Amino acid sequence: MIRKAVVRTLETVVVLLAAYAFFALPVGRRTPWRHLVAIFSTQPAQEAAEDVKATGKKVIEEATRR
């Protein structure tokens, strides 16, 4: 019982440290979070997102017609 609590606590600490590193520690000039924001805010990424949305809508329409 105590072992499970210790393991759960350590897992939580590791996840919190990873989240802190992802959002707060810079890798180069930006944090990993800022790198993702920069990547996904580009015009090609936005166009790809629109294409995925359009394809998803077509798939949903096909699935609901049957």
DABEL-V479669 format. One record per pair of residues at least 6 apart in sequence whose C-alpha atoms are under 6 Angstrom apart, sorted by the first residue. I is the first residue (numbers start at 1). J is the second residue. D is the distance in Angstrom with one decimal. If there is no record, write none. Layout:
BEGIN
i | j | d
I | J | D
I | J | D
END
This chain:
BEGIN
i | j | d
22 | 32 | 5.4
23 | 33 | 5.5
25 | 31 | 5.5
END
